[in-house]
Amino acid sequence: MKKIIFSIAIMIISILILSSINNLEKNINEENALLQVNNEIQDNTLSGNNEEHKENNELEATEENRETSVFTSESIPQDVLQKMIGNSIPEKSKDKVNIDELSYLRITYWGFDEKSHVGEMVVNRKLDNDVLDIFKEVYEKKYPIEKMKLIDEYGANDEKSMADNNTSAFCYRVVANTNTLSNHSKGASIDINPLYNPYISGKTISPTNSKKYTDRSINEKGVIKKGDDLYNAFIKRGWTWGGEWKSKKDYQHFEKKI
């Protein structure tokens, strides 16, 4: 009798143990499932945070560019004027140039090296806000400009400035091969990336080292195309592009009547 009772007790204990084991496995499986769900939620949250962090970084970089960029206009400073006289303002013509009609601009531009730089430009006072707005727009779109120095850095030699791919505006001079004053003399014209965007009239190519870029199908950094960001920024503000002239082409040249 005792053996039977003992056997029954052993069976009951075994059943209870097996039941406990099953319940334990069930709980473990449930906990693993919950852990997996939590991990997935954390992964999704982390991924979302990373994307948000990336977007915030990009936004902060854009805002930082805006905060550190320079777009200013002022009367011609005395030291700049001294540099201009004898160069972009020839000695024999200085009485013909009204300095009060010109503005000295400092402009942040996006370089070929994919970095921000601050350049200089002299334009007609009536166009200074226009010019600042244009270059602010193309800077935010990272339109590449290689250099932006006053032409006086080249002794007001237009060929040297163009050959160095320098973007410039005011220079009291005549149109090439004519006796007609250029709109640059009024500060109402700007030549941009001139090496990559030459002046072409018959067999004349200027600068002389830009023959490669007479082929306007070339797609290179700084080559101006109709409908690109630079073109649009000028045209929508009423400027005209020399690349659309009929008898000759001046792909570097934008001008506006004043």
Buried (B, 14 or more C-beta within 10 A) or exposed (E): EEEEEEEEEEEEEEEEEEEEEEEEEEEEEEEEEEEEEEEEEEEEEEEEEEEEEEEEEEEEEEEEBEEEBEBEBEEBEEEBBEBBBBBBBBEEBBEEBEBEEBBBBBBBBBBBEEEBBBBBBBBBBBBBEBBBEBBBBBBBEEBBBBBBBBBBBBEBBBBBBBBBBBBBBBBBBEBBEEEEBBBBBBBBBBBBBBBBBBBBBEEEBBBEBBEEBEEBEEEEEBBBBEEEBBBBBBBEBEBBBBBEBEEEBBBBBBBBEE
